[in-house]
Amino acid sequence: MQRAKPRSASHILNHVNLPANHPLLDGRTADSPLIRAYRGDRPEKTPVWFMRQAGRSLPEYRELRTGTAMLDACLDPALSSEITLQPVRRHHVDAGIFFSDIVVPIKLAGVDVSIVPGRGPVLGAPIRTEADVEALRPLDPDALAPIAEGVARTVDELGVTPLIGFAGAPFTLAAYLVEGGPSKDHLRARTLMHADPATWNALLGWAADVTGAFLRAQVLAGASAVQLFDSWVGSLSVADYEQHVAPFSARAISHVKDLDVPVVHFGVGTGELLPSMHAIGVDVMGVDDRIPLDEASRRLGAEVPLQGNINPALLAAPWSVLEAHVLDVIERGRAARSHVLNLGHGVPPETDPDVLTRIVELAHA
Ligand code: CP3
């Protein structure tokens, strides 16, 4: 995976499809520690951000969200922008991640979905049969206007700090669509891919294009990198992943390939799947906390940049315990070509936000 150096003429040529005032092109973010690390460079300070850094761990978030449903907040550009900026101001992390949700583009495509607090995405009716899938409509790009506006406002405020856009991967979306809501082991989805492969392929193809359009809108509006979350993919065997899932994840990111922004790919419990997930054509692998970074690097090859993987359970441990763990994560991350410090999964809502600020200070020290 040979990447042009930032600022070289060939590199800029790869960006021709981005607007000229995009932060990667106008000098704001191309040399930021995050983007340099995503491109395989080792900046002086280890860049750090946290999955779910915006959200319930922050009192300013809880105050702002009072009285507004989750998906309504996501579709209000002033609100989504302010919530995205809150953790950047507070923790001085090296990136913002756009405040939204993986089911937002599905809702914008007309599916009846809401987010139930403490539970997650719940559908009015599950999508399981050939007729259910045939009734799905493509996403009208105009429906993404509130997302593009939220991103553009955020990027204007962020200055030299890059914004990460994100989307859910087709399998993780299907894990909600087929089940009709959150499930422990996504059994119905894993049955459908074998019982009715034609319906499965049609569903994942639809999801890939909907989620790909969501990613593209965020990049064109100013996101400098993207992360594809396949959170629940760890429930699959390598064979099922490669046959029934990987082609659709590749199709999702094909929607941003011509824009040449770094693509990060992450899932939970993916120790066995890391090489197959990398092979869909991503730049950086996010690693959860079940496998040490030096072992992940051995499995992926030392040239692959890694992101991760502080154990979220240790955020509530005494600082001396957490500090030793963070330093160990940074040390093991040296096995890889480059490393962006993050958690192994999202910030738990009950986390003391001061602990996150302290981790950023430690990473930057
Ligand atoms: O700061 C960030 O990381 C950006 C925001 C973000 C949210 N959802 C906001 C959110 C991101 C990146 C997501 C992605 C997402 N959503 C994923 C993939 C990442 C992961 O955690 O694995 C998944 C699986 C979902 C589905 C989903 N949405 C769940 C499981 C939940 C939690 C339900 C609950 O209440 O515990 C949501 C809701 C959600 N998305 C919240 C937030 C801040 C909580 C809603 C609230 O504050 O009321």
Boltz pocket constraint, residues with backbone or C-beta under 6 A from the ligand:
constraints:
  - pocket:
      binder: B
      contacts: [[A, 50], [A, 51], [A, 52], [A, 53], [A, 54], [A, 55], [A, 56], [A, 65], [A, 70], [A, 97], [A, 98], [A, 99], [A, 100], [A, 101], [A, 102], [A, 103], [A, 115], [A, 116], [A, 117], [A, 118], [A, 119], [A, 120], [A, 121], [A, 166], [A, 172], [A, 229], [A, 231], [A, 346]]
      max_distance: 6.0
